[in-house]
Amino acid sequence: MTQLGFFVDVSKCFGCKTCAVACKDAHNLPVGMNFRKVHEYAGGNWKQAADGSWTQDVFGYYVSLGCNHCSDPACVKVCPTKAHHKRAEDGLVVIDATKCIGCGLCAQACP
């Protein structure tokens, strides 16, 4: 069986969150429900030298996270309405929006 997934080149991601908006739009998701999120990790400081000049070591990294299409998906097991299923032909975890009640158990079970 072919196992498909979602590829993100994190070296090019600058945290615009367009991927999350496009996913939400493509799946016509209600307020509060998101299939994709962008996490940010940032840090560093600005330091003033004795001569009054400033230096910095500020950084920011972004990671677009969505379904990993696990080989044994926890979300499928916990869904009370059986809205989740793993397709045999490509290994993608699919949600039937007509069965989903928005309980969030899938998100809680997701590793």
C-alpha positions, 0 to 999 in steps of 0.5 A: 500500500502507498502511504501518502502524507503532507510535506512542508519545507520548514526552511522556507516557512516564515509563519504566515499561516496561509496553509492553515487558512487554506486548509480551513477553507478547503474543508469548510471548517467551523470556528474553533475547528482546525486541521492544520496549525502553525507552531512558533518557537522564538527566542534570543535577546538584544544586547547593548554594548558599552559604546551604545551599539546594539547586537542581537541573536533573535531567531524564530522557527515555524512548523506547520502541523497537521494530520500525520496519517499515522499507520495506527491512528488514535483518532480513528479509534476514539471517534464516537461517530466513526467519522474518521477512517484510514483509506486502504488505497493511500493510507490517508486518514479521512474525516466524513464531515457529515458524521463529525459532531465536533467533540474534539476527542480526535484532537485530544487523542492525536500524538 
